[in-house]
Amino acid sequence: IRDIEFMVQAVQILYGGQYPEFREGTLFEILRRIHQSGLLGENDFKVLSEGYNLLRRVEHRIQMDDLQRYHFPLPGPQLESLALSLGFESGALLEHTLFEDMRRIHSLFQGVFRVEEEREDASKILDLEALTPYWESKIKQAGLKDPASFLKSIKRLAEDSEAPHLNSKLKRLLKGLLPRLMKIMKTTSNPEEALQTFERISLATPARSTFFTLLNDAPRTFKTFLQLGSNSPYLADRVVTYPQLLNDIRGLSEDETRPDDLDFVGIYQDIEDRSIAGVLPRLRRFRTQMEIDIAGAFAVGNRTIEESVNHHSRLAEFCLERASQEVFEKDREILILAMGKFGGRELGFKSDLDCILIRPGGQKISDEIFHRAASLLVREMNVSTPDGYLYELDLRLRPYGKDGPLVPQLNKVEEYYRSVGQTWERLALTRARVVCGPDSLIEEFRSTVLSWVYREGLEPEEVEEIRRMRERIEKEKPKQILKAGPGGLLDVEFIAQTASLKWGKAHGIDSSNTCETLHRLAEKGLLPKSDVRALTEGYVFLRDLENRLVLLGKEGSQGLPNDSETLEWLVGCVNDAQKEKTDSFAWTPENLQERDRHVRELNREIFESLFNETFSKP
């Protein structure tokens, strides 16, 4: 259908001035006028008009149930019923007629638009028993190291031992995909990973011919699909495990501009309406689906790292709140505090959830009852099932750590902090953010615990204690260069948290988000705007690298890879995701390393200046 429409529109643009009658009318009328003008021969006119008529009739019949469908039915009752309704004796005859018409139409389309020979030639690879030097060279140009392995892979995809009657169809569909596959692979950050993703998901999906049809019909989806596999083997693994997520990949390609806010309630409600499963299985399915949307959009460049970690934090918050409602009885009121990056709405991909659970003080209910409920919550959040998994819940930041009750009473929490609470715990609590809880308990927490956190400023010896704490972490985690190394993420976070403790009460600075805290400090004139700009830009740069490495299956906190091959791969991912990259600028391993070095040197320089001078002043 689109081939014919594009051809007609091209003729309208080229000849509409000379032939005014081409400018108006239905497609059939314009086709007839083009034929009458002598621009379209009798045979070609017949191919296009009769083919368009059949294609539209098939489309309308398929969509009679009011669904937006564009896929031809598989052999079976549906196809036979469709064939009879269109006047064909059998489904096989309809299929043969339709695809023969489409072949002729596309041949005309290629003639009009001079489709490059490579597209026609690449489809012939499937007919080869062994690769010629020419095709070995072509395949290597697409970025693949082992052409023979590529040939073996695509031949395997063209055959289905469980449905041999579909082999001819699979081969035809795969031939249509091959030219585009070769072309797209060449542009990805890692062609080998892109091919592996295509192969693994093709073999995993229960209806391979339908999958191939989808990719043939939706070139942008095919490109996004290969791009996602290349930029994130982690997400590709998720799709292999849950092939139903392919619809979400299609959504990534169709939505160039992603919404600023995700309607988690509406999306979850849709899953709830279509499922008879319990709350926790639905939540796991929902989390798996949304991870593809959030992390996938980041991987292919549709969302920034700031947007992505914010959405991911909100997703975790939604899941945790729903799961806690399921586990804790309604009369068992608790306050859930998000801590760390979760508290700051900076949650990275594959991160744990640092939390503190608190219950009202003065209750006669035993700790054991809440302990069992909290243990169940941790277990249900952490467990992996066929529906997916939620998040690993970490409750070790609570008072007394692993030696304290899982859900302490608020009066005991306040008593702990005011009697034995340490400076590092004040720092940690600057990241505390309420996930859920009764209003009275939230207010009491703020008036008791947070008043201890944001008491009058910081003494010089406390500033020095924080500095020593930072140095100790740096020594204890020498491999975590990006996170804990000199000028790493922790330098920026320690600056924001220390400034919050020093000036938070006097100037109303109590945000749990690192960059937001820094911006508020600049607005109040407490930190130089140039320093804040350097710190926030550097922080965003490092967080972007950290999360791209995680999606590649690497340890993000360790920073830029030492081996050149992985570094090249990362550079490709960064370039691929840059929405506004130009031919005059693209990251190279050398300038990415230089940018990383510069960011961390500047972060450390500002850190030293603030802790030596600004923070140490009374």
C-alpha positions as CSV (number, residue, x, y, z in Angstrom):
1,I,0.0,0.0,0.0
2,R,2.7,2.5,1.0
3,D,4.8,1.6,-2.2
4,I,1.8,2.6,-4.4
5,E,1.0,5.7,-2.4
6,F,4.6,7.0,-2.5
7,M,4.8,6.4,-6.2
8,V,1.6,8.3,-6.9
9,Q,2.7,11.2,-4.6
10,A,6.1,11.3,-6.3
11,V,4.4,11.7,-9.7
12,Q,2.1,14.4,-8.2
13,I,5.1,16.4,-7.0
14,L,7.1,16.0,-10.2
15,Y,4.3,16.5,-12.8
16,G,1.5,18.3,-10.9
17,G,2.5,21.6,-12.5
18,Q,2.3,20.1,-16.0
19,Y,-0.8,18.1,-15.3
20,P,-3.2,19.9,-13.0
21,E,-5.6,16.9,-13.0
22,F,-3.0,15.0,-10.9
23,R,-3.5,17.3,-8.0
24,E,-7.0,16.1,-6.8
25,G,-9.0,13.0,-6.5
26,T,-8.8,9.5,-5.0
27,L,-5.7,7.4,-5.5
28,F,-7.6,5.3,-8.1
29,E,-8.6,8.4,-10.0
30,I,-5.1,9.8,-10.0
31,L,-3.7,6.5,-11.1
32,R,-6.1,6.4,-14.1
33,R,-5.2,10.0,-15.1
34,I,-1.5,9.2,-14.9
35,H,-2.1,6.2,-17.2
36,Q,-4.2,8.3,-19.6
37,S,-1.4,10.9,-19.7
38,G,1.0,8.3,-21.1
39,L,3.3,8.3,-18.1
40,L,2.1,4.8,-17.0
41,G,1.9,1.9,-19.3
42,E,-1.1,-0.5,-19.6
43,N,0.5,-3.4,-17.8
44,D,2.0,-1.3,-15.0
45,F,-1.4,0.5,-14.5
46,K,-3.1,-2.9,-14.2
47,V,-0.5,-4.1,-11.6
48,L,-0.9,-1.0,-9.5
49,S,-4.7,-0.6,-9.7
50,E,-5.6,-4.2,-9.2
51,G,-2.9,-4.7,-6.6
52,Y,-4.0,-1.7,-4.6
53,N,-7.6,-2.9,-4.8
54,L,-6.7,-6.3,-3.4
55,L,-4.4,-4.9,-0.7
56,R,-7.1,-2.5,0.5
57,R,-9.8,-5.2,0.5
58,V,-7.5,-7.5,2.5
59,E,-6.7,-4.7,5.0
60,H,-10.4,-3.9,5.5
61,R,-11.4,-7.5,6.0
62,I,-8.7,-8.0,8.6
63,Q,-9.7,-4.9,10.4
64,M,-13.4,-5.6,10.5
65,D,-13.2,-6.3,14.2
66,D,-12.1,-2.7,14.7
67,L,-8.6,-3.6,15.6
68,Q,-5.6,-1.8,14.0
69,R,-4.1,-4.9,12.4
70,Y,-1.7,-5.0,9.5
71,H,-0.5,-8.6,9.6
72,F,-1.6,-11.3,7.3
73,P,-3.0,-14.4,9.2
74,L,-1.0,-17.5,9.6
75,P,-2.2,-20.7,7.8
76,G,-5.3,-21.9,9.6
77,P,-9.0,-21.2,10.0
78,Q,-8.5,-17.4,10.0
79,L,-6.7,-17.4,6.7
80,E,-9.3,-19.8,5.1
81,S,-12.2,-17.6,6.4
82,L,-10.4,-14.5,5.0
83,A,-9.9,-16.1,1.6
84,L,-13.5,-17.2,1.3
85,S,-14.8,-13.7,2.2
86,L,-12.6,-12.3,-0.6
87,G,-13.7,-14.8,-3.2
88,F,-10.7,-17.1,-3.2
89,E,-11.0,-20.9,-3.1
90,S,-8.3,-21.3,-0.5
91,G,-6.0,-19.5,1.9
92,A,-3.0,-20.7,-0.1
93,L,-4.3,-19.2,-3.3
94,L,-5.0,-15.9,-1.6
95,E,-1.5,-15.8,-0.1
96,H,0.1,-16.6,-3.4
97,T,-1.9,-14.0,-5.3
98,L,-1.4,-11.3,-2.7
99,F,2.4,-11.7,-2.4
100,E,2.8,-12.0,-6.1
101,D,1.0,-8.7,-6.5
102,M,3.2,-7.2,-3.8
103,R,6.3,-8.4,-5.6
104,R,5.3,-6.8,-8.8
105,I,4.3,-3.6,-7.1
106,H,7.7,-3.4,-5.3
107,S,9.5,-4.1,-8.5
108,L,7.9,-1.0,-10.0
109,F,8.7,1.0,-6.8
110,Q,12.3,0.1,-7.0
111,G,12.4,1.2,-10.6
112,V,10.8,4.6,-9.8
113,F,13.1,5.3,-6.8
114,R,16.2,3.6,-8.1
115,V,16.7,1.5,-5.0
116,E,20.4,0.6,-4.7
117,E,21.6,-2.7,-6.0
118,E,22.9,-3.6,-2.6
119,R,19.3,-4.1,-1.4
120,E,18.5,-6.5,-4.2
121,D,21.8,-8.3,-4.0
122,A,22.0,-8.8,-0.2
123,S,18.8,-10.9,-0.3
124,K,20.7,-13.4,-2.4
125,I,23.0,-14.4,0.4
126,L,20.4,-16.9,1.6
127,D,20.7,-18.8,-1.7
128,L,24.4,-19.3,-1.4
129,E,25.9,-22.6,-0.2
130,A,29.2,-20.9,0.5
131,L,30.3,-17.3,0.5
132,T,32.2,-15.8,-2.3
133,P,35.1,-13.4,-1.6
134,Y,32.8,-10.6,-2.7
135,W,30.2,-11.4,0.0
136,E,32.8,-12.1,2.6
137,S,34.1,-8.6,2.0
138,K,30.5,-7.1,2.1
139,I,29.7,-8.9,5.4
140,K,33.0,-7.7,7.0
141,Q,32.1,-4.2,5.9
142,A,28.9,-4.5,7.9
143,G,31.1,-4.9,11.0
144,L,31.1,-8.7,11.4
145,K,34.3,-10.6,11.9
146,D,33.2,-14.1,10.9
147,P,31.2,-14.1,7.6
148,A,30.8,-17.9,7.6
149,S,29.2,-17.7,11.0
150,F,26.8,-15.0,9.7
151,L,25.7,-17.2,6.8
152,K,25.2,-20.2,9.2
153,S,23.1,-18.0,11.5
154,I,20.7,-16.6,8.9
155,K,20.2,-20.0,7.3
156,R,19.2,-21.3,10.7
157,L,16.7,-18.5,11.0
158,A,15.2,-19.4,7.6
159,E,14.1,-22.8,8.9
160,D,11.7,-23.8,11.6
161,S,11.8,-27.5,12.4
162,E,8.6,-27.3,14.4
163,A,6.7,-25.7,11.5
164,P,8.4,-26.8,8.2
165,H,5.4,-25.7,6.1
166,L,6.5,-22.1,7.0
167,N,10.1,-22.4,5.8
168,S,9.4,-20.9,2.3
169,K,7.6,-18.0,3.9
170,L,10.4,-17.5,6.5
171,K,13.0,-17.5,3.7
172,R,11.1,-14.9,1.7
173,L,10.6,-12.7,4.7
174,L,14.2,-13.0,5.8
175,K,15.4,-12.1,2.3
176,G,13.4,-8.9,2.6
177,L,15.1,-8.1,5.9
178,L,18.7,-9.0,4.9
179,P,19.6,-5.8,3.0
180,R,18.3,-3.6,5.8
181,L,20.0,-5.8,8.4
182,M,23.3,-5.4,6.7
183,K,22.9,-1.7,6.4
184,I,21.8,-1.1,10.0
185,M,24.4,-3.3,11.6
186,K,27.1,-1.2,10.1
187,T,25.8,1.9,11.9
188,T,25.4,0.3,15.4
189,S,27.9,0.5,18.3
190,N,28.5,-3.3,18.1
191,P,27.4,-5.1,15.0
192,E,28.2,-8.5,16.5
193,E,25.8,-7.8,19.5
194,A,23.2,-6.5,17.1
195,L,23.2,-9.7,15.1
196,Q,23.3,-11.9,18.1
197,T,20.2,-10.0,19.5
198,F,18.4,-10.5,16.2
199,E,19.2,-14.2,16.1
200,R,18.4,-14.9,19.8
201,I,15.1,-13.1,19.8
202,S,14.1,-14.5,16.4
203,L,14.6,-18.0,17.8
204,A,12.9,-17.2,21.1
205,T,9.7,-15.6,19.7
206,P,6.9,-18.2,19.3
207,A,5.8,-16.8,15.9
208,R,8.9,-16.1,13.9
209,S,7.2,-15.3,10.6
210,T,5.0,-12.8,12.4
211,F,8.1,-11.2,13.9
212,F,9.8,-11.0,10.5
213,T,6.7,-9.5,9.0
214,L,6.6,-6.9,11.8
215,L,10.2,-5.9,11.1
216,N,9.7,-5.8,7.3
217,D,6.6,-3.6,7.8
218,A,8.2,-1.3,10.3
219,P,11.8,-0.3,9.4
220,R,12.1,2.1,12.3
221,T,11.2,-0.7,14.7
222,F,13.9,-2.9,13.1
223,K,16.5,-0.2,13.5
224,T,15.5,0.5,17.1
225,F,15.5,-3.2,17.9
226,L,19.1,-3.7,16.6
227,Q,20.2,-0.4,18.2
228,L,18.8,-1.6,21.6
229,G,20.6,-5.0,21.2
230,S,23.8,-3.3,20.4
231,N,23.7,-0.7,23.1
232,S,22.4,-3.0,25.9
233,P,22.9,-6.8,26.0
234,Y,21.2,-6.6,29.4
235,L,17.9,-5.4,27.9
236,A,18.3,-7.8,25.0
237,D,18.5,-10.6,27.5
238,R,15.3,-9.4,29.1
239,V,13.5,-9.5,25.7
240,V,14.8,-13.0,25.0
241,T,13.3,-14.1,28.4
242,Y,10.1,-12.2,27.8
243,P,9.4,-12.0,24.0
244,Q,6.1,-10.2,24.7
245,L,8.3,-7.1,25.4
246,L,8.8,-6.7,21.6
247,N,5.7,-4.5,21.6
248,D,7.4,-2.1,24.0
249,I,10.4,-1.9,21.6
250,R,8.0,-1.0,18.9
251,G,6.8,1.8,21.1
252,L,10.3,3.1,21.5
253,S,10.6,3.5,17.7
254,E,7.2,5.1,17.2
255,D,7.7,7.7,19.9
256,E,10.6,10.0,18.9
257,T,9.7,12.4,21.8
258,R,9.1,10.6,25.0
259,P,6.6,12.1,27.5
260,D,8.1,14.0,30.4
261,D,6.0,12.1,32.8
262,L,5.0,8.5,32.8
263,D,1.5,7.5,33.9
264,F,2.5,4.6,36.1
265,V,-1.0,4.3,37.6
266,G,-2.7,4.2,34.2
267,I,-0.3,1.7,32.7
268,Y,-0.5,-0.5,35.7
269,Q,-4.3,-0.3,35.7
270,D,-4.3,-1.5,32.1
271,I,-2.2,-4.6,33.1
272,E,-4.5,-5.1,36.1
273,D,-7.6,-5.0,33.9
274,R,-6.2,-7.6,31.6
275,S,-4.9,-10.0,34.2
276,I,-6.4,-12.4,36.7
277,A,-3.0,-12.8,38.5
278,G,-2.3,-11.5,42.0
279,V,-0.9,-8.1,42.8
280,L,2.7,-9.2,43.1
281,P,2.9,-11.1,39.8
282,R,1.2,-8.1,38.1
283,L,3.7,-5.8,39.7
284,R,6.6,-7.9,38.4
285,R,5.2,-7.9,34.9
286,F,4.6,-4.2,35.1
287,R,8.2,-3.5,36.3
288,T,9.7,-5.6,33.5
289,Q,7.6,-3.8,30.9
290,M,8.5,-0.3,32.2
291,E,12.2,-1.2,32.5
292,I,12.3,-1.7,28.7
293,D,10.5,1.7,28.2
294,I,12.8,3.6,30.6
295,A,16.2,2.0,30.1
296,G,15.5,1.3,26.4
297,A,14.6,5.0,25.7
298,F,17.9,6.0,27.4
299,A,19.9,3.3,25.5
300,V,18.7,4.5,22.1
301,G,18.9,8.3,23.0
302,N,15.2,9.1,23.5
303,R,15.7,10.2,27.1
304,T,18.5,11.9,29.0
305,I,20.1,10.3,32.0
306,E,18.4,12.9,34.3
307,E,15.0,11.9,33.0
308,S,15.8,8.2,33.0
309,V,17.0,7.9,36.6
310,N,14.0,10.1,37.8
311,H,11.6,7.8,36.0
312,H,13.3,4.7,37.3
313,S,13.2,6.0,40.9
314,R,9.5,6.7,40.5
315,L,8.9,3.3,39.1
316,A,10.7,1.7,42.1
317,E,8.7,3.9,44.4
318,F,5.4,2.8,42.8
319,C,6.3,-0.9,43.0
320,L,7.5,-0.7,46.6
321,E,4.4,1.1,47.8
322,R,2.1,-1.4,46.1
323,A,4.1,-4.3,47.4
324,S,4.1,-3.0,50.9
325,Q,0.3,-2.5,50.8
326,E,0.0,-6.2,49.9
327,V,2.4,-7.4,52.6
328,F,1.5,-5.2,55.6
329,E,-2.0,-5.5,57.0
330,K,-4.0,-2.3,56.8
331,D,-3.8,-1.6,60.6
332,R,0.0,-2.0,60.5
333,E,1.0,1.5,59.7
334,I,4.5,2.0,58.5
335,L,6.6,4.8,57.1
336,I,8.9,3.9,54.2
337,L,11.9,6.1,53.6
338,A,13.9,6.0,50.4
339,M,17.6,6.5,51.0
340,G,20.8,6.9,48.9
341,K,20.3,7.3,45.1
342,F,16.7,6.0,45.5
343,G,16.0,8.8,48.0
344,G,17.6,11.4,45.6
345,R,15.5,10.1,42.6
346,E,18.8,9.2,41.0
347,L,18.3,5.4,40.9
348,G,20.6,3.8,38.3
349,F,19.7,0.7,36.3
350,K,20.1,-2.6,38.2
351,S,20.5,-0.7,41.5
352,D,19.3,-1.9,44.9
353,L,16.7,0.1,46.9
354,D,18.2,1.5,50.2
355,C,15.3,2.0,52.6
356,I,14.4,2.5,56.2
357,L,11.0,1.2,57.6
358,I,9.6,2.9,60.7
359,R,6.4,2.3,62.6
360,P,4.6,4.5,65.1
361,G,6.0,4.7,68.7
362,G,4.3,3.4,71.8
363,Q,2.7,0.4,70.1
364,K,2.1,-2.8,72.0
365,I,2.4,-5.0,68.9
366,S,5.6,-7.1,69.1
367,D,8.6,-6.4,66.9
368,E,8.3,-10.0,65.7
369,I,5.1,-9.3,63.8
370,F,6.6,-6.4,61.9
371,H,9.8,-8.4,61.4
372,R,7.9,-11.2,59.7
373,A,6.1,-8.7,57.4
374,A,9.2,-6.8,56.6
375,S,11.1,-10.1,55.8
376,L,8.3,-11.1,53.5
377,L,8.4,-7.7,51.8
378,V,12.2,-8.1,51.2
379,R,11.7,-11.7,50.0
380,E,8.9,-10.8,47.6
381,M,10.8,-7.8,46.2
382,N,14.0,-9.8,45.7
383,V,12.6,-13.0,44.3
384,S,12.8,-13.8,40.5
385,T,9.8,-15.5,39.0
386,P,8.5,-16.2,35.4
387,D,6.8,-12.8,35.6
388,G,10.1,-11.1,36.4
389,Y,11.4,-9.5,39.6
390,L,11.0,-6.2,41.4
391,Y,14.1,-4.8,43.2
392,E,16.6,-5.9,45.8
393,L,15.6,-4.2,49.1
394,D,18.4,-3.2,51.4
395,L,17.4,-2.2,55.0
396,R,20.9,-2.0,56.5
397,L,20.8,1.8,56.9
398,R,18.3,1.5,59.8
399,P,19.4,2.3,63.4
400,Y,21.8,-0.3,64.7
401,G,22.1,-1.8,61.2
402,K,21.7,-5.6,61.0
403,D,21.6,-5.8,64.8
404,G,18.5,-3.6,65.1
405,P,14.8,-4.5,64.4
406,L,13.8,-4.4,60.8
407,V,10.9,-2.0,61.6
408,P,11.9,0.1,64.6
409,Q,9.4,2.4,66.4
410,L,9.8,6.1,65.7
411,N,10.5,7.0,69.3
412,K,13.3,4.4,69.4
413,V,14.7,5.8,66.1
414,E,14.8,9.3,67.5
415,E,16.3,8.1,70.7
416,Y,19.0,6.2,68.8
417,Y,20.0,9.2,66.6
418,R,20.0,11.7,69.5
419,S,22.1,9.4,71.7
420,V,24.5,7.6,69.5
421,G,23.8,8.9,65.9
422,Q,27.0,9.7,64.0
423,T,27.9,12.3,61.4
424,W,27.8,9.8,58.5
425,E,24.2,9.0,59.5
426,R,23.3,12.7,59.3
427,L,24.9,12.8,55.8
428,A,22.9,9.7,54.8
429,L,19.6,11.2,56.1
430,T,20.0,14.3,53.8
431,R,19.0,11.8,51.1
432,A,15.9,10.5,53.0
433,R,12.6,10.9,51.0
434,V,9.2,9.6,52.0
435,V,7.8,6.9,49.8
436,C,4.6,6.3,51.7
437,G,3.2,6.4,55.2
438,P,0.4,8.0,57.3
439,D,0.6,11.8,57.4
440,S,0.9,11.9,61.2
441,L,3.9,9.6,61.2
442,I,5.5,11.6,58.4
443,E,5.1,14.8,60.2
444,E,6.4,13.3,63.5
445,F,9.5,12.0,61.6
446,R,10.2,15.4,60.2
447,S,9.8,17.2,63.5
448,T,12.0,14.7,65.4
449,V,14.6,13.0,63.3
450,L,15.0,15.6,60.6
451,S,15.3,18.3,63.2
452,W,18.3,16.3,64.5
453,V,19.8,16.1,61.0
454,Y,19.4,19.7,60.1
455,R,20.5,21.2,63.5
456,E,22.6,24.3,63.6
457,G,25.4,24.0,61.0
458,L,28.5,22.0,61.2
459,E,31.5,22.3,63.5
460,P,35.0,22.4,61.8
461,E,35.8,19.1,63.4
462,E,32.7,17.6,61.9
463,V,33.7,18.9,58.5
464,E,37.1,17.3,59.0
465,E,35.4,14.0,60.0
466,I,33.4,14.0,56.7
467,R,36.6,14.6,54.8
468,R,38.3,11.7,56.5
469,M,35.3,9.6,55.8
470,R,35.6,10.4,52.1
471,E,39.3,9.5,52.0
472,R,38.6,6.2,53.7
473,I,36.0,5.2,51.1
474,E,38.5,6.1,48.4
475,K,41.1,3.9,49.9
476,E,38.7,1.0,50.6
477,K,37.3,0.9,47.1
478,P,40.3,1.5,44.7
479,K,38.6,-0.2,41.8
480,Q,35.5,2.0,41.9
481,I,37.2,4.8,40.0
482,L,34.1,6.5,38.6
483,K,32.1,6.3,41.9
484,A,34.7,6.5,44.7
485,G,37.9,7.6,43.0
486,P,39.3,11.1,43.2
487,G,36.8,13.5,41.6
488,G,34.2,10.7,41.2
489,L,30.5,10.8,41.9
490,L,31.0,10.7,45.7
491,D,33.0,13.9,45.7
492,V,30.0,15.7,44.2
493,E,27.5,13.9,46.5
494,F,29.6,14.7,49.6
495,I,29.8,18.4,48.6
496,A,25.9,18.5,48.3
497,Q,25.3,16.6,51.5
498,T,27.9,18.6,53.6
499,A,26.5,21.9,52.3
500,S,23.0,20.7,53.3
501,L,24.1,20.0,56.8
502,K,26.0,23.3,57.1
503,W,23.3,25.6,55.6
504,G,20.2,23.6,55.3
505,K,18.4,24.9,58.4
506,A,19.3,28.5,58.0
507,H,18.5,28.6,54.2
508,G,15.8,26.0,53.8
509,I,17.9,23.7,51.7
510,D,16.7,20.1,52.2
511,S,16.4,18.5,48.8
512,S,17.4,14.9,48.6
513,N,18.6,15.3,45.0
514,T,22.2,16.1,44.4
515,C,21.9,18.5,41.4
516,E,18.8,20.2,42.8
517,T,20.7,20.8,46.1
518,L,23.6,22.3,44.2
519,H,21.4,24.6,42.2
520,R,19.7,25.8,45.4
521,L,23.0,26.6,46.9
522,A,24.0,28.7,43.9
523,E,20.6,30.5,44.0
524,K,21.2,31.4,47.6
525,G,24.7,32.6,46.8
526,L,26.3,30.0,49.1
527,L,28.4,28.4,46.3
528,P,29.8,30.0,43.2
529,K,27.6,29.5,40.1
530,S,30.6,28.5,38.1
531,D,31.5,25.7,40.6
532,V,27.9,24.5,40.6
533,R,27.7,24.4,36.8
534,A,31.0,22.5,36.6
535,L,29.8,20.0,39.4
536,T,26.4,19.4,37.9
537,E,27.6,19.0,34.3
538,G,30.4,16.7,35.5
539,Y,28.0,14.7,37.7
540,V,25.5,14.2,34.8
541,F,28.4,13.1,32.5
542,L,29.7,10.5,35.0
543,R,26.2,9.2,35.7
544,D,25.6,8.8,32.0
545,L,28.8,6.8,31.6
546,E,28.0,4.7,34.7
547,N,24.5,3.7,33.5
548,R,25.6,3.0,29.9
549,L,28.3,0.7,31.2
550,V,25.6,-1.1,33.4
551,L,23.5,-1.6,30.3
552,L,26.5,-3.2,28.6
553,G,26.7,-5.6,31.4
554,K,29.8,-4.0,32.9
555,E,30.6,-2.6,36.4
556,G,29.5,1.0,36.0
557,S,31.2,2.2,39.2
558,Q,34.7,1.2,37.8
559,G,34.5,3.8,35.1
560,L,36.0,3.8,31.6
561,P,37.1,0.3,30.5
562,N,40.8,-0.4,30.3
563,D,40.5,-2.7,27.2
564,S,40.3,-0.9,23.9
565,E,37.5,-3.1,22.5
566,T,35.0,-2.4,25.3
567,L,36.0,1.3,25.3
568,E,35.3,1.5,21.6
569,W,31.9,-0.1,22.2
570,L,31.0,2.4,24.9
571,V,32.1,5.3,22.7
572,G,29.8,3.9,20.0
573,C,26.9,3.8,22.5
574,V,27.4,7.4,23.6
575,N,27.6,8.6,20.0
576,D,24.6,6.5,19.0
577,A,22.5,8.0,21.8
578,Q,23.5,11.6,21.0
579,K,20.4,13.2,19.5
580,E,22.1,16.2,18.1
581,K,25.5,14.8,17.1
582,T,27.0,16.3,13.9
583,D,29.6,15.1,11.5
584,S,32.0,17.6,12.9
585,F,31.9,16.2,16.4
586,A,31.6,12.7,17.7
587,W,33.2,11.1,20.7
588,T,36.4,9.1,20.2
589,P,38.1,6.9,22.9
590,E,40.7,9.7,23.2
591,N,38.4,12.6,23.8
592,L,36.1,10.6,26.0
593,Q,39.0,9.7,28.2
594,E,40.2,13.3,28.2
595,R,36.7,14.5,29.2
596,D,36.5,12.0,32.0
597,R,39.9,13.0,33.3
598,H,39.0,16.7,33.1
599,V,35.7,16.2,34.9
600,R,37.2,14.3,37.8
601,E,40.2,16.7,38.2
602,L,37.8,19.7,38.3
603,N,35.5,17.9,40.8
604,R,38.4,17.1,43.1
605,E,39.7,20.7,42.8
606,I,36.4,22.1,43.9
607,F,36.0,19.5,46.6
608,E,39.4,20.4,48.1
609,S,38.7,24.1,47.9
610,L,35.3,23.8,49.7
611,F,36.5,21.4,52.4
612,N,39.7,23.4,53.0
613,E,38.1,26.8,53.2
614,T,34.3,27.3,52.7
615,F,33.0,24.4,54.8
616,S,35.6,24.8,57.5
617,K,34.6,28.3,58.4
618,P,32.4,28.7,61.5
